[in-house]
């Protein structure tokens, strides 16, 4: 999937643990882990808003588009 | 006033299908053992044959003189039981093949019951839209398709056995009276395959829902 989730990068920048973020965003550790590992298929605006608020960042800091090799060339 | 809804719980259906599966296995075992003479007086096989009809309609006038009705005789199915005096005369390839085809019908029915049990067990555990359930519904569809075909094959094989009996007087039909069952089986199978496809789409939606954070 060409959308990369950079939650772990932002967490490292803010020196925040997975448990702390999970409690601030109010989602389960399992769901946060799905998001972190890039297995998630979609993210709700509400969740994105909560993550941005907790990590004090913009949606673009959390999500990144990387074109797949061989696509659109 | 709203009518009270009667909902059969998946638990009830789960155990009903489990009982049907167990009962089917037991019946299959008893039936096979009786064929081989273990739980009966001696080895035997039984089956249905279709007899020839006269095809021409018999015209019966109505008693009031306002018309008539026609009766078409396309033959009928008869139950034939073949007793064997000893096991070697019974243990022939054609007899074994017939038993295999006939019991395959039972076996398919048991497969359907077992798959239904597993589906309702999953429903009881609130596991509904999963790939496993889709596979099970597809297997049921396949079994429903094969069910009348195996029945047809068994009757064709039994007809071949009966036609070789010395001195038999039955006017056997060339095609067993089963063709409608095959068509119904195929239609039902298609409907179940379509249901499996709907279930597959449901599974995809469920997966997307599960992976939406």
Interface residues (C-beta under 8 A of the other chain):
Chain A: X27 X31 X32 X34 X35 X39 X40 X41 X42 X43 X44 X47
Chain B: X207 X208 X211 X212 X213
